[in-house]
């Protein structure tokens, strides 16, 4: 089980490393935002697995966070989580993107906020994993 948890964490950390490399590139904001969403999803799945709960086959961060709240006291800004959750589809389909004024892609500033939030999730998940 520990091996699987570590794999989820490593994959999430790779996503964040990629965001770090591209975060200042305006033409890659959709990719960077998507990777932030994916990293959070993977951190959540690592924590769920740590508590020996089944991992739902979903990319929905709200669903995963609901499972986490059943077994931990991990507190996150749920309004911001909703915004990041929307990225999963929006960054994949241009007609659905509504994150920025020009309706095309998130801004660099928005991606920086997503990245900061994803790093905070990493910190909280890693602390929770160490306690168990």
C-alpha positions in Angstrom: 0.0 0.0 0.0 2.8 2.4 0.9 4.3 1.9 -2.5 1.1 3.0 -4.2 0.7 6.0 -2.0 4.3 7.1 -2.8 3.6 6.6 -6.5 0.6 8.9 -6.4 2.7 11.5 -4.5 5.6 11.3 -7.0 3.2 11.7 -10.0 1.6 14.7 -8.3 5.0 16.3 -7.6 6.0 15.8 -11.2 2.9 17.7 -12.3 3.9 20.5 -10.0 7.5 20.5 -11.3 6.2 20.8 -14.8 4.0 23.8 -13.8 7.0 25.5 -12.2 8.8 25.2 -15.6 6.0 26.7 -17.7 4.1 29.0 -15.2 5.4 32.2 -16.8 4.5 31.2 -20.4 1.2 32.9 -21.4 0.6 30.4 -24.2 0.7 27.4 -21.8 -1.6 28.7 -19.1 -4.2 26.1 -19.9 -1.7 23.3 -19.6 -0.3 24.7 -16.4 -3.8 25.1 -14.9 -4.7 21.5 -15.9 -1.5 20.2 -14.3 -2.4 22.0 -11.0 -5.8 20.3 -11.1 -4.2 16.9 -11.8 -1.6 17.3 -9.0 -4.3 18.1 -6.5 -6.3 15.1 -7.7 -3.3 12.8 -7.2 -2.5 14.2 -3.8 -6.1 13.6 -2.8 -5.9 10.0 -4.1 -2.7 9.4 -2.1 -4.4 10.5 1.1 -7.5 8.5 0.4 -5.5 5.4 -0.2 -3.5 6.1 3.0 -6.8 5.7 4.9 -7.5 2.5 3.0 -10.6 3.9 1.4 -11.5 3.0 -2.2 -10.4 5.6 -4.7 -13.3 6.7 -6.8 -12.7 6.6 -10.5 -13.2 10.3 -10.9 -11.3 13.5 -11.7 -13.8 15.5 -9.6 -11.9 17.2 -6.8 -15.1 17.9 -4.8 -16.0 14.2 -4.8 -12.5 13.3 -3.7 -12.4 16.0 -1.0 -15.7 14.7 0.3 -14.1 11.3 0.9 -11.1 13.0 2.6 -13.3 15.0 4.9 -14.9 11.7 6.1 -11.6 10.5 7.4 -9.5 13.6 8.2 -9.9 17.2 9.3 -8.0 18.5 6.2 -9.4 22.0 5.7 -9.3 23.7 2.3 -10.9 26.7 0.7 -13.8 24.9 -1.0 -14.7 27.9 -3.2 -11.2 27.9 -4.7 -11.4 24.1 -5.0 -14.6 24.5 -7.1 -12.7 26.9 -9.4 -9.8 24.5 -9.9 -12.2 21.6 -10.3 -13.7 23.3 -13.3 -10.3 23.3 -15.0 -10.4 19.6 -15.7 -12.9 20.1 -18.5 -12.4 23.7 -19.3 -8.7 23.4 -20.2 -9.5 20.5 -22.5 -12.3 22.0 -24.5 -11.9 25.6 -25.7 -15.6 26.3 -26.1 -16.1 25.7 -22.4 -13.3 27.8 -21.0 -14.6 30.7 -18.9 -11.7 31.5 -16.6 -10.5 34.8 -18.0 -11.9 37.9 -19.5 -11.1 36.9 -23.1 -12.8 33.5 -22.6 -9.8 31.6 -23.9 -7.4 30.5 -21.2 -6.6 31.3 -17.6 -4.2 34.2 -17.1 -0.7 33.8 -15.8 -1.9 35.4 -12.5 -4.7 32.8 -12.2 -2.3 30.0 -12.8 0.0 31.4 -10.1 -2.9 31.3 -7.7 -3.7 27.7 -8.8 -0.1 26.7 -8.4 0.1 28.3 -4.9 -3.1 26.4 -3.9 -1.7 23.1 -5.3 1.5 23.6 -3.3 -0.5 24.3 -0.2 -2.5 21.0 -0.8 0.8 19.2 -1.2 2.0 20.5 2.1 -1.2 19.6 4.0 -1.4 16.2 2.4 2.3 15.4 3.2 1.7 16.5 6.8 -1.4 14.3 7.1 0.5 11.3 5.6 3.3 11.7 8.2 0.8 11.7 11.0 -0.5 8.2 10.1 
